[in-house]
């Protein structure tokens, strides 16, 4: 019984350690990227094929000179502002 509890305890610690690992985001793009805009559409199945339907939202992500995300803006299907998130970094870019 003690072996089972010891095993579960060690397993839990290993799993939790991997969950809290803060790996730095390293995108694989080249050059000086200022912003990225993504349009997200609803997908529907018609005649056995997946097709693009209505626009759901547009997300614009802006970067600083260190390639860190500084602003994330989300617009709804009508182009109205839905969400705005600003990120601030310390001297260590974290």
Backbone atoms as SQL, in Angstrom:
CREATE TABLE atoms (id INTEGER PRIMARY KEY, chain TEXT, resi INTEGER, resn TEXT, atom TEXT, x REAL, y REAL, z REAL);
INSERT INTO atoms VALUES
  (1, 'A', 1, 'UNK', 'N', 0.827, -1.196, 0.000),
  (2, 'A', 1, 'UNK', 'CA', 0.000, 0.000, 0.000),
  (3, 'A', 1, 'UNK', 'C', 0.868, 1.255, 0.000),
  (4, 'A', 2, 'UNK', 'N', 1.956, 1.212, 0.787),
  (5, 'A', 2, 'UNK', 'CA', 2.853, 2.361, 0.832),
  (6, 'A', 2, 'UNK', 'C', 3.511, 2.590, -0.522),
  (7, 'A', 3, 'UNK', 'N', 3.788, 1.507, -1.240),
  (8, 'A', 3, 'UNK', 'CA', 4.414, 1.633, -2.554),
  (9, 'A', 3, 'UNK', 'C', 3.474, 2.332, -3.534),
  (10, 'A', 4, 'UNK', 'N', 2.200, 2.030, -3.438),
  (11, 'A', 4, 'UNK', 'CA', 1.219, 2.664, -4.326),
  (12, 'A', 4, 'UNK', 'C', 1.134, 4.157, -4.040),
  (13, 'A', 5, 'UNK', 'N', 1.059, 4.542, -2.771),
  (14, 'A', 5, 'UNK', 'CA', 1.006, 5.960, -2.425),
  (15, 'A', 5, 'UNK', 'C', 2.289, 6.678, -2.834),
  (16, 'A', 6, 'UNK', 'N', 3.431, 6.032, -2.650),
  (17, 'A', 6, 'UNK', 'CA', 4.706, 6.625, -3.044),
  (18, 'A', 6, 'UNK', 'C', 4.754, 6.821, -4.554),
  (19, 'A', 7, 'UNK', 'N', 4.304, 5.829, -5.300),
  (20, 'A', 7, 'UNK', 'CA', 4.264, 5.936, -6.751),
  (21, 'A', 7, 'UNK', 'C', 3.348, 7.073, -7.195),
  (22, 'A', 8, 'UNK', 'N', 2.154, 7.151, -6.631),
  (23, 'A', 8, 'UNK', 'CA', 1.216, 8.220, -6.985),
  (24, 'A', 8, 'UNK', 'C', 1.759, 9.591, -6.617),
  (25, 'A', 9, 'UNK', 'N', 2.432, 9.683, -5.486),
  (26, 'A', 9, 'UNK', 'CA', 3.015, 10.952, -5.061),
  (27, 'A', 9, 'UNK', 'C', 4.100, 11.406, -6.039),
  (28, 'A', 10, 'UNK', 'N', 4.994, 10.515, -6.405),
  (29, 'A', 10, 'UNK', 'CA', 6.073, 10.857, -7.347),
  (30, 'A', 10, 'UNK', 'C', 5.495, 11.181, -8.721),
  (31, 'A', 11, 'UNK', 'N', 4.512, 10.413, -9.156),
  (32, 'A', 11, 'UNK', 'CA', 3.870, 10.662, -10.440),
  (33, 'A', 11, 'UNK', 'C', 3.211, 12.044, -10.462),
  (34, 'A', 12, 'UNK', 'N', 2.525, 12.410, -9.404),
  (35, 'A', 12, 'UNK', 'CA', 1.873, 13.717, -9.312),
  (36, 'A', 12, 'UNK', 'C', 2.892, 14.843, -9.364),
  (37, 'A', 13, 'UNK', 'N', 3.994, 14.691, -8.681),
  (38, 'A', 13, 'UNK', 'CA', 5.031, 15.728, -8.695),
  (39, 'A', 13, 'UNK', 'C', 5.612, 15.882, -10.093),
  (40, 'A', 14, 'UNK', 'N', 5.870, 14.779, -10.778),
  (41, 'A', 14, 'UNK', 'CA', 6.417, 14.857, -12.132),
  (42, 'A', 14, 'UNK', 'C', 5.441, 15.525, -13.096),
  (43, 'A', 15, 'UNK', 'N', 4.177, 15.179, -12.993),
  (44, 'A', 15, 'UNK', 'CA', 3.172, 15.777, -13.873),
  (45, 'A', 15, 'UNK', 'C', 3.032, 17.265, -13.589),
  (46, 'A', 16, 'UNK', 'N', 2.968, 17.657, -12.333),
  (47, 'A', 16, 'UNK', 'CA', 2.812, 19.068, -11.976),
  (48, 'A', 16, 'UNK', 'C', 4.042, 19.877, -12.366),
  (49, 'A', 17, 'UNK', 'N', 5.211, 19.299, -12.290),
  (50, 'A', 17, 'UNK', 'CA', 6.428, 20.001, -12.694),
  (51, 'A', 17, 'UNK', 'C', 6.393, 20.307, -14.177),
  (52, 'A', 18, 'UNK', 'N', 5.920, 19.374, -14.983),
  (53, 'A', 18, 'UNK', 'CA', 5.830, 19.606, -16.417),
  (54, 'A', 18, 'UNK', 'C', 4.750, 20.624, -16.753),
  (55, 'A', 19, 'UNK', 'N', 3.708, 20.709, -15.966),
  (56, 'A', 19, 'UNK', 'CA', 2.628, 21.663, -16.224),
  (57, 'A', 19, 'UNK', 'C', 3.062, 23.097, -15.958),
  (58, 'A', 20, 'UNK', 'N', 3.975, 23.311, -15.048),
  (59, 'A', 20, 'UNK', 'CA', 4.378, 24.665, -14.696),
  (60, 'A', 20, 'UNK', 'C', 5.637, 25.110, -15.415),
  (61, 'A', 21, 'UNK', 'N', 6.100, 24.346, -16.381),
  (62, 'A', 21, 'UNK', 'CA', 7.296, 24.714, -17.113),
  (63, 'A', 21, 'UNK', 'C', 6.982, 25.901, -18.023),
  (64, 'A', 22, 'UNK', 'N', 7.640, 27.019, -17.813),
  (65, 'A', 22, 'UNK', 'CA', 7.395, 28.232, -18.591),
  (66, 'A', 22, 'UNK', 'C', 8.409, 28.335, -19.716),
  (67, 'A', 23, 'UNK', 'N', 8.163, 27.616, -20.791),
  (68, 'A', 23, 'UNK', 'CA', 9.065, 27.678, -21.933),
  (69, 'A', 23, 'UNK', 'C', 8.803, 28.969, -22.691),
  (70, 'A', 24, 'UNK', 'N', 9.865, 29.579, -23.161),
  (71, 'A', 24, 'UNK', 'CA', 9.754, 30.824, -23.896),
  (72, 'A', 24, 'UNK', 'C', 9.190, 30.534, -25.283),
  (73, 'A', 25, 'UNK', 'N', 8.267, 31.370, -25.740),
  (74, 'A', 25, 'UNK', 'CA', 7.668, 31.227, -27.059),
  (75, 'A', 25, 'UNK', 'C', 8.667, 31.689, -28.106),
  (76, 'A', 26, 'UNK', 'N', 9.061, 30.796, -29.003),
  (77, 'A', 26, 'UNK', 'CA', 10.017, 31.111, -30.062),
  (78, 'A', 26, 'UNK', 'C', 9.366, 30.823, -31.411),
  (79, 'A', 27, 'UNK', 'N', 8.718, 31.811, -32.002),
  (80, 'A', 27, 'UNK', 'CA', 8.110, 31.579, -33.312),
  (81, 'A', 27, 'UNK', 'C', 9.194, 31.372, -34.363),
  (82, 'A', 28, 'UNK', 'N', 8.847, 30.715, -35.457),
  (83, 'A', 28, 'UNK', 'CA', 9.836, 30.406, -36.480),
  (84, 'A', 28, 'UNK', 'C', 9.757, 31.346, -37.681),
  (85, 'A', 29, 'UNK', 'N', 9.331, 32.571, -37.481),
  (86, 'A', 29, 'UNK', 'CA', 9.292, 33.514, -38.584),
  (87, 'A', 29, 'UNK', 'C', 10.623, 34.258, -38.686),
  (88, 'A', 30, 'UNK', 'N', 10.878, 34.781, -39.873),
  (89, 'A', 30, 'UNK', 'CA', 12.106, 35.515, -40.154),
  (90, 'A', 30, 'UNK', 'C', 11.763, 36.988, -40.367),
  (91, 'A', 31, 'UNK', 'N', 12.676, 37.881, -40.021),
  (92, 'A', 31, 'UNK', 'CA', 12.496, 39.293, -40.299),
  (93, 'A', 31, 'UNK', 'C', 11.824, 40.051, -39.174),
  (94, 'A', 32, 'UNK', 'N', 11.493, 41.307, -39.469),
  (95, 'A', 32, 'UNK', 'CA', 10.919, 42.210, -38.485),
  (96, 'A', 32, 'UNK', 'C', 9.396, 42.226, -38.641),
  (97, 'A', 33, 'UNK', 'N', 8.710, 41.428, -37.864),
  (98, 'A', 33, 'UNK', 'CA', 7.248, 41.346, -37.909),
  (99, 'A', 33, 'UNK', 'C', 6.680, 42.371, -36.935),
  (100, 'A', 34, 'UNK', 'N', 5.809, 43.249, -37.419),
  (101, 'A', 34, 'UNK', 'CA', 5.192, 44.266, -36.575),
  (102, 'A', 34, 'UNK', 'C', 3.844, 43.791, -36.057),
  (103, 'A', 35, 'UNK', 'N', 3.044, 43.154, -36.925),
  (104, 'A', 35, 'UNK', 'CA', 1.732, 42.668, -36.502),
  (105, 'A', 35, 'UNK', 'C', 1.283, 41.515, -37.388),
  (106, 'A', 36, 'UNK', 'N', 0.343, 40.749, -36.854),
  (107, 'A', 36, 'UNK', 'CA', -0.278, 39.643, -37.578),
  (108, 'A', 36, 'UNK', 'C', -1.784, 39.791, -37.408),
  (109, 'A', 37, 'UNK', 'N', -2.527, 39.619, -38.490),
  (110, 'A', 37, 'UNK', 'CA', -3.982, 39.675, -38.433),
  (111, 'A', 37, 'UNK', 'C', -4.539, 38.334, -38.908),
  (112, 'A', 38, 'UNK', 'N', -5.420, 37.750, -38.103),
  (113, 'A', 38, 'UNK', 'CA', -6.036, 36.466, -38.449),
  (114, 'A', 38, 'UNK', 'C', -7.548, 36.629, -38.464),
  (115, 'A', 39, 'UNK', 'N', -8.165, 36.191, -39.551),
  (116, 'A', 39, 'UNK', 'CA', -9.626, 36.189, -39.660),
  (117, 'A', 39, 'UNK', 'C', -10.119, 34.778, -39.381),
  (118, 'A', 40, 'UNK', 'N', -11.057, 34.641, -38.466),
  (119, 'A', 40, 'UNK', 'CA', -11.552, 33.332, -38.049),
  (120, 'A', 40, 'UNK', 'C', -12.990, 33.180, -38.543),
  (121, 'A', 41, 'UNK', 'N', -13.207, 32.132, -39.337),
  (122, 'A', 41, 'UNK', 'CA', -14.507, 31.885, -39.935),
  (123, 'A', 41, 'UNK', 'C', -15.130, 30.625, -39.353),
  (124, 'A', 42, 'UNK', 'N', -16.452, 30.572, -39.398),
  (125, 'A', 42, 'UNK', 'CA', -17.164, 29.369, -38.993),
  (126, 'A', 42, 'UNK', 'C', -17.072, 28.362, -40.138),
  (127, 'A', 43, 'UNK', 'N', -16.850, 27.113, -39.802),
  (128, 'A', 43, 'UNK', 'CA', -16.790, 26.056, -40.811),
  (129, 'A', 43, 'UNK', 'C', -18.085, 25.254, -40.769),
  (130, 'A', 44, 'UNK', 'N', -18.625, 24.974, -41.938),
  (131, 'A', 44, 'UNK', 'CA', -19.834, 24.160, -42.038),
  (132, 'A', 44, 'UNK', 'C', -19.590, 23.051, -43.056),
  (133, 'A', 45, 'UNK', 'N', -20.322, 21.972, -42.886),
  (134, 'A', 45, 'UNK', 'CA', -20.204, 20.866, -43.830),
  (135, 'A', 45, 'UNK', 'C', -21.371, 20.925, -44.803),
  (136, 'A', 46, 'UNK', 'N', -21.051, 21.042, -46.091),
  (137, 'A', 46, 'UNK', 'CA', -22.063, 21.065, -47.144),
  (138, 'A', 46, 'UNK', 'C', -21.681, 20.031, -48.196),
  (139, 'A', 47, 'UNK', 'N', -22.593, 19.162, -48.496),
  (140, 'A', 47, 'UNK', 'CA', -22.384, 18.123, -49.505),
  (141, 'A', 47, 'UNK', 'C', -21.149, 17.279, -49.201),
  (142, 'A', 48, 'UNK', 'N', -20.912, 17.013, -47.917),
  (143, 'A', 48, 'UNK', 'CA', -19.803, 16.164, -47.518),
  (144, 'A', 48, 'UNK', 'C', -18.450, 16.851, -47.465),
  (145, 'A', 49, 'UNK', 'N', -18.405, 18.155, -47.717),
  (146, 'A', 49, 'UNK', 'CA', -17.139, 18.894, -47.678),
  (147, 'A', 49, 'UNK', 'C', -17.240, 20.038, -46.684),
  (148, 'A', 50, 'UNK', 'N', -16.137, 20.331, -46.028),
  (149, 'A', 50, 'UNK', 'CA', -16.090, 21.455, -45.088),
  (150, 'A', 50, 'UNK', 'C', -15.866, 22.729, -45.888),
  (151, 'A', 51, 'UNK', 'N', -16.710, 23.735, -45.641),
  (152, 'A', 51, 'UNK', 'CA', -16.606, 25.006, -46.353),
  (153, 'A', 51, 'UNK', 'C', -16.628, 26.163, -45.365),
  (154, 'A', 52, 'UNK', 'N', -16.074, 27.282, -45.805),
  (155, 'A', 52, 'UNK', 'CA', -16.050, 28.499, -44.992),
  (156, 'A', 52, 'UNK', 'C', -17.433, 29.122, -45.010),
  (157, 'A', 53, 'UNK', 'N', -17.912, 29.537, -43.831),
  (158, 'A', 53, 'UNK', 'CA', -19.229, 30.163, -43.742),
  (159, 'A', 53, 'UNK', 'C', -19.059, 31.606, -43.285),
  (160, 'A', 54, 'UNK', 'N', -19.669, 31.992, -42.196),
  (161, 'A', 54, 'UNK', 'CA', -19.658, 33.377, -41.731),
  (162, 'A', 54, 'UNK', 'C', -18.381, 33.707, -40.963),
  (163, 'A', 55, 'UNK', 'N', -17.988, 34.975, -41.042),
  (164, 'A', 55, 'UNK', 'CA', -16.862, 35.478, -40.263),
  (165, 'A', 55, 'UNK', 'C', -17.259, 35.519, -38.793),
  (166, 'A', 56, 'UNK', 'N', -16.433, 34.926, -37.917),
  (167, 'A', 56, 'UNK', 'CA', -16.715, 34.951, -36.483),
  (168, 'A', 56, 'UNK', 'C', -16.006, 36.102, -35.796),
  (169, 'A', 57, 'UNK', 'N', -14.710, 36.247, -36.047),
  (170, 'A', 57, 'UNK', 'CA', -13.955, 37.333, -35.429),
  (171, 'A', 57, 'UNK', 'C', -12.644, 37.543, -36.159),
  (172, 'A', 58, 'UNK', 'N', -12.029, 38.693, -35.893),
  (173, 'A', 58, 'UNK', 'CA', -10.718, 39.038, -36.434),
  (174, 'A', 58, 'UNK', 'C', -9.818, 39.356, -35.253),
  (175, 'A', 59, 'UNK', 'N', -8.636, 38.761, -35.241),
  (176, 'A', 59, 'UNK', 'CA', -7.679, 38.972, -34.158),
  (177, 'A', 59, 'UNK', 'C', -6.430, 39.615, -34.742),
  (178, 'A', 60, 'UNK', 'N', -6.009, 40.738, -34.156),
  (179, 'A', 60, 'UNK', 'CA', -4.779, 41.415, -34.568),
  (180, 'A', 60, 'UNK', 'C', -3.804, 41.366, -33.399),
  (181, 'A', 61, 'UNK', 'N', -2.599, 40.860, -33.655),
  (182, 'A', 61, 'UNK', 'CA', -1.566, 40.744, -32.632),
  (183, 'A', 61, 'UNK', 'C', -0.397, 41.627, -33.039),
  (184, 'A', 62, 'UNK', 'N', 0.023, 42.515, -32.130),
  (185, 'A', 62, 'UNK', 'CA', 1.135, 43.425, -32.396),
  (186, 'A', 62, 'UNK', 'C', 2.340, 43.038, -31.551),
  (187, 'A', 63, 'UNK', 'N', 3.541, 43.179, -32.138),
  (188, 'A', 63, 'UNK', 'CA', 4.785, 42.794, -31.489),
  (189, 'A', 63, 'UNK', 'C', 5.682, 44.004, -31.284),
  (190, 'A', 64, 'UNK', 'N', 6.601, 43.908, -30.303),
  (191, 'A', 64, 'UNK', 'CA', 7.615, 44.948, -30.136),
  (192, 'A', 64, 'UNK', 'C', 8.891, 44.515, -30.857),
  (193, 'A', 65, 'UNK', 'N', 9.959, 45.288, -30.687),
  (194, 'A', 65, 'UNK', 'CA', 11.216, 44.999, -31.388),
  (195, 'A', 65, 'UNK', 'C', 11.885, 43.712, -30.908),
  (196, 'A', 66, 'UNK', 'N', 11.493, 43.208, -29.747),
  (197, 'A', 66, 'UNK', 'CA', 12.036, 41.945, -29.231),
  (198, 'A', 66, 'UNK', 'C', 11.151, 40.752, -29.588),
  (199, 'A', 67, 'UNK', 'N', 10.180, 40.959, -30.466),
  (200, 'A', 67, 'UNK', 'CA', 9.230, 39.935, -30.907),
  (201, 'A', 67, 'UNK', 'C', 8.335, 39.435, -29.782),
  (202, 'A', 68, 'UNK', 'N', 8.095, 40.261, -28.777),
  (203, 'A', 68, 'UNK', 'CA', 7.141, 39.947, -27.715),
  (204, 'A', 68, 'UNK', 'C', 5.780, 40.526, -28.086),
  (205, 'A', 69, 'UNK', 'N', 4.725, 39.832, -27.743),
  (206, 'A', 69, 'UNK', 'CA', 3.378, 40.339, -28.002),
  (207, 'A', 69, 'UNK', 'C', 3.118, 41.510, -27.068),
  (208, 'A', 70, 'UNK', 'N', 2.744, 42.663, -27.628),
  (209, 'A', 70, 'UNK', 'CA', 2.458, 43.833, -26.796),
  (210, 'A', 70, 'UNK', 'C', 0.973, 44.181, -26.776),
  (211, 'A', 71, 'UNK', 'N', 0.240, 43.778, -27.813),
  (212, 'A', 71, 'UNK', 'CA', -1.186, 44.099, -27.846),
  (213, 'A', 71, 'UNK', 'C', -1.921, 43.049, -28.671),
  (214, 'A', 72, 'UNK', 'N', -3.078, 42.629, -28.150),
  (215, 'A', 72, 'UNK', 'CA', -3.919, 41.658, -28.844),
  (216, 'A', 72, 'UNK', 'C', -5.329, 42.238, -28.904),
  (217, 'A', 73, 'UNK', 'N', -5.795, 42.514, -30.108),
  (218, 'A', 73, 'UNK', 'CA', -7.093, 43.144, -30.303),
  (219, 'A', 73, 'UNK', 'C', -8.014, 42.170, -31.029),
  (220, 'A', 74, 'UNK', 'N', -9.229, 42.006, -30.509),
  (221, 'A', 74, 'UNK', 'CA', -10.205, 41.105, -31.123),
  (222, 'A', 74, 'UNK', 'C', -11.424, 41.917, -31.536),
  (223, 'A', 75, 'UNK', 'N', -11.842, 41.720, -32.790),
  (224, 'A', 75, 'UNK', 'CA', -13.022, 42.390, -33.332),
  (225, 'A', 75, 'UNK', 'C', -14.083, 41.342, -33.640),
  (226, 'A', 76, 'UNK', 'N', -15.365, 41.710, -33.466),
  (227, 'A', 76, 'UNK', 'CA', -16.435, 40.775, -33.788),
  (228, 'A', 76, 'UNK', 'C', -16.715, 40.798, -35.285),
  (229, 'A', 77, 'UNK', 'N', -17.750, 40.064, -35.695),
  (230, 'A', 77, 'UNK', 'CA', -18.050, 39.935, -37.121),
  (231, 'A', 77, 'UNK', 'C', -18.459, 41.250, -37.780),
  (232, 'A', 78, 'UNK', 'N', -18.897, 42.237, -36.992),
  (233, 'A', 78, 'UNK', 'CA', -19.285, 43.534, -37.542),
  (234, 'A', 78, 'UNK', 'C', -18.133, 44.532, -37.557),
  (235, 'A', 79, 'UNK', 'N', -16.969, 44.140, -37.046),
  (236, 'A', 79, 'UNK', 'CA', -15.819, 45.035, -36.989),
  (237, 'A', 79, 'UNK', 'C', -15.755, 45.861, -35.723),
  (238, 'A', 80, 'UNK', 'N', -16.653, 45.595, -34.772),
  (239, 'A', 80, 'UNK', 'CA', -16.646, 46.315, -33.498),
  (240, 'A', 80, 'UNK', 'C', -15.642, 45.669, -32.544),
  (241, 'A', 81, 'UNK', 'N', -15.034, 46.498, -31.699),
  (242, 'A', 81, 'UNK', 'CA', -14.054, 46.007, -30.736),
  (243, 'A', 81, 'UNK', 'C', -14.715, 45.050, -29.753),
  (244, 'A', 82, 'UNK', 'N', -14.145, 43.850, -29.628),
  (245, 'A', 82, 'UNK', 'CA', -14.676, 42.839, -28.720),
  (246, 'A', 82, 'UNK', 'C', -13.794, 42.704, -27.488),
  (247, 'A', 83, 'UNK', 'N', -12.467, 42.712, -27.680),
  (248, 'A', 83, 'UNK', 'CA', -11.543, 42.575, -26.547),
  (249, 'A', 83, 'UNK', 'C', -10.220, 43.244, -26.897),
  (250, 'A', 84, 'UNK', 'N', -9.572, 43.796, -25.871),
  (251, 'A', 84, 'UNK', 'CA', -8.265, 44.427, -26.037),
  (252, 'A', 84, 'UNK', 'C', -7.404, 44.023, -24.852),
  (253, 'A', 85, 'UNK', 'N', -6.272, 43.390, -25.151),
  (254, 'A', 85, 'UNK', 'CA', -5.354, 42.942, -24.107),
  (255, 'A', 85, 'UNK', 'C', -3.994, 43.550, -24.393),
  (256, 'A', 86, 'UNK', 'N', -3.419, 44.239, -23.396),
  (257, 'A', 86, 'UNK', 'CA', -2.080, 44.812, -23.530),
  (258, 'A', 86, 'UNK', 'C', -1.140, 44.074, -22.596),
  (259, 'A', 87, 'UNK', 'N', 0.055, 43.786, -23.090),
  (260, 'A', 87, 'UNK', 'CA', 1.065, 43.075, -22.313),
  (261, 'A', 87, 'UNK', 'C', 2.218, 44.022, -22.007),
  (262, 'A', 88, 'UNK', 'N', 2.741, 43.938, -20.795),
  (263, 'A', 88, 'UNK', 'CA', 3.886, 44.739, -20.377),
  (264, 'A', 88, 'UNK', 'C', 4.989, 43.799, -19.924),
  (265, 'A', 89, 'UNK', 'N', 6.232, 44.149, -20.251),
  (266, 'A', 89, 'UNK', 'CA', 7.371, 43.297, -19.936),
  (267, 'A', 89, 'UNK', 'C', 8.364, 44.061, -19.080),
  (268, 'A', 90, 'UNK', 'N', 9.082, 43.323, -18.235),
  (269, 'A', 90, 'UNK', 'CA', 10.126, 43.945, -17.428),
  (270, 'A', 90, 'UNK', 'C', 11.436, 43.943, -18.217),
  (271, 'A', 91, 'UNK', 'N', 12.540, 44.271, -17.570),
  (272, 'A', 91, 'UNK', 'CA', 13.828, 44.356, -18.251),
  (273, 'A', 91, 'UNK', 'C', 14.303, 43.009, -18.779),
  (274, 'A', 92, 'UNK', 'N', 13.786, 41.926, -18.240),
  (275, 'A', 92, 'UNK', 'CA', 14.179, 40.587, -18.681),
  (276, 'A', 92, 'UNK', 'C', 13.266, 40.047, -19.773),
  (277, 'A', 93, 'UNK', 'N', 12.375, 40.874, -20.316),
  (278, 'A', 93, 'UNK', 'CA', 11.398, 40.480, -21.333),
  (279, 'A', 93, 'UNK', 'C', 10.511, 39.338, -20.864),
  (280, 'A', 94, 'UNK', 'N', 10.138, 39.359, -19.599),
  (281, 'A', 94, 'UNK', 'CA', 9.239, 38.315, -19.112),
  (282, 'A', 94, 'UNK', 'C', 8.048, 38.931, -18.417);
